[in-house]
Amino acid sequence: MFFASDNWAGSHPKITESLARHAVGFVPAYGAGDLDRRVEERFCEIFEREVAVFFVSTGTAANSLALTAVNRPGGVAFCHREAHVVSDECGAPEYLSGGARLFPVDGPLGRIDPARLEAAISRFPREFVHHGQPIAVSITQSTEIGTLYRLADIDAVAAICRSHGLPLHMDGARFANALASLGVTPAEMTWRRGIDILSFGGTKNGCWCAEAVVFMNPEQAHEFPFLRKRAAQLFSKSRFVAAQFEAYFETGLWLKTAAHANAMAARLAGQIEASEVARLAWTPEANEVFMLMEREVARRLAEAGAIFGEWSPPASEAGLMNPGEGLYRLVTSFATTADEVDRFGGLLR
């Protein structure tokens, strides 16, 4: 019963097969092979426009380099208080950008509150050199606590970005899970809403190691090849990333795996709701489930073989827990089975 993280899951068999198939022979390096170009074209088809695609190794690299690409002297990027980019990147965005700062913005259940965002940006008037200058806004889809920005939510944030002339970045580590949950197209959830740069994640959804930075307007990416090279993220054998994405997109595998993970999360939430010893912290909207229970109960579940992690309460939900309780995160993946979920439900009962 592995619910610690979707990063714990292995590689989907079809992606493993694709890696093996492309492991032989000789092809041009550094993204110049036919497979690389076919996958880049596939990205353009998926997003229904010409986009610029750059493979990187991790979500941290994708987020950090995306913000680096829009940095200016004294740069300040805005994100949610609990966003991965500010809380779990070990300072990589600041380091790789050469000093850009991340300014946290509050909002309920992992989503930036538009009014608070407007107020935060207004603290940095462009003519006041001492504070620095705004460079971007970053949102996470799905959020760090398993909730979603609805299309109207993205519209609201994008409108503020446009009014201040700021690019909007989306951390899409669980991009496919959000798409599958909302039932919209990649275009509808990105550039048609005002997203300029996307960190496109595949690793959490069945890939071995496949992430990408996607520029919705290729003209904005003219310096990015140099930034990626300087950050040691230019793969010589990039065909092995392309091989993963080839299988990932083939026959809609990426959306099928995400839909399965979401369905397992909903099933897991049902088991928790039926329990007398645990309760949902909030309604899960993708593949992350958060539950509240007494720490002693959590200890007994762990001893029985259930693997999950304790989580710090979001600032907006700080009053959720009763004395003696903890907040726990359970994450499902393409590899989660209904039997695993039901066995966990049995342990709760």
Rosetta blueprint (number, residue, H / E / L):
1 M L
2 F E
3 F L
4 A L
5 S L
6 D H
7 N H
8 W H
9 A L
10 G L
11 S L
12 H L
13 P H
14 K H
15 I H
16 T H
17 E H
18 S H
19 L H
20 A H
21 R H
22 H L
23 A L
24 V L
25 G L
26 F L
27 V L
28 P L
29 A L
30 Y L
31 G L
32 A L
33 G L
34 D H
35 L H
36 D H
37 R H
38 R H
39 V H
40 E H
41 E H
42 R H
43 F H
44 C H
45 E H
46 I H
47 F H
48 E L
49 R L
50 E L
51 V L
52 A E
53 V E
54 F E
55 F E
56 V E
57 S L
58 T L
59 G H
60 T H
61 A H
62 A H
63 N H
64 S H
65 L H
66 A H
67 L H
68 T H
69 A L
70 V L
71 N L
72 R L
73 P L
74 G L
75 G E
76 V E
77 A E
78 F E
79 C E
80 H E
81 R L
82 E L
83 A L
84 H H
85 V H
86 V H
87 S H
88 D L
89 E L
90 C L
91 G L
92 A H
93 P H
94 E H
95 Y H
96 L H
97 S H
98 G L
99 G L
100 A L
101 R E
102 L E
103 F E
104 P E
105 V E
106 D L
107 G L
108 P H
109 L H
110 G H
111 R L
112 I L
113 D L
114 P H
115 A H
116 R H
117 L H
118 E H
119 A H
120 A H
121 I H
122 S H
123 R L
124 F L
125 P L
126 R L
127 E L
128 F L
129 V L
130 H L
131 H L
132 G L
133 Q E
134 P E
135 I E
136 A E
137 V E
138 S E
139 I E
140 T E
141 Q L
142 S L
143 T L
144 E L
145 I L
146 G L
147 T L
148 L L
149 Y L
150 R L
151 L H
152 A H
153 D H
154 I H
155 D H
156 A H
157 V H
158 A H
159 A H
160 I H
161 C H
162 R H
163 S H
164 H H
165 G L
166 L L
167 P L
168 L E
169 H E
170 M E
171 D E
172 G E
173 A L
174 R L
175 F H
176 A H
177 N H
178 A H
179 L H
180 A H
181 S H
182 L H
183 G L
184 V L
185 T L
186 P H
187 A H
188 E H
189 M H
190 T L
191 W H
192 R H
193 R H
194 G L
195 I L
196 D L
197 I E
198 L E
199 S E
200 F E
201 G E
202 G L
203 T H
204 K H
205 N H
206 G L
207 C L
208 W L
209 C L
210 A L
211 E E
212 A E
213 V E
214 V E
215 F E
216 M L
217 N L
218 P H
219 E H
220 Q H
221 A H
222 H L
223 E L
224 F H
225 P H
226 F H
227 L H
228 R H
229 K H
230 R H
231 A L
232 A L
233 Q L
234 L L
235 F L
236 S L
237 K L
238 S L
239 R H
240 F H
241 V H
242 A H
243 A H
244 Q H
245 F H
246 E H
247 A H
248 Y H
249 F H
250 E H
251 T H
252 G H
253 L H
254 W H
255 L H
256 K H
257 T H
258 A H
259 A H
260 H H
261 A H
262 N H
263 A H
264 M H
265 A H
266 A H
267 R H
268 L H
269 A H
270 G H
271 Q H
272 I H
273 E H
274 A L
275 S L
276 E L
277 V L
278 A E
279 R E
280 L E
281 A L
282 W L
283 T L
284 P L
285 E L
286 A L
287 N L
288 E E
289 V E
290 F E
291 M E
292 L E
293 M E
294 E E
295 R H
296 E H
297 V H
298 A H
299 R H
300 R H
301 L H
302 A H
303 E H
304 A L
305 G L
306 A L
307 I E
308 F L
309 G E
310 E E
311 W E
312 S L
313 P L
314 P L
315 A H
316 S H
317 E H
318 A L
319 G L
320 L L
321 M L
322 N L
323 P L
324 G L
325 E E
326 G E
327 L E
328 Y E
329 R E
330 L E
331 V E
332 T L
333 S L
334 F L
335 A L
336 T L
337 T L
338 A H
339 D H
340 E H
341 V H
342 D H
343 R H
344 F H
345 G H
346 G H
347 L H
348 L H
349 R L
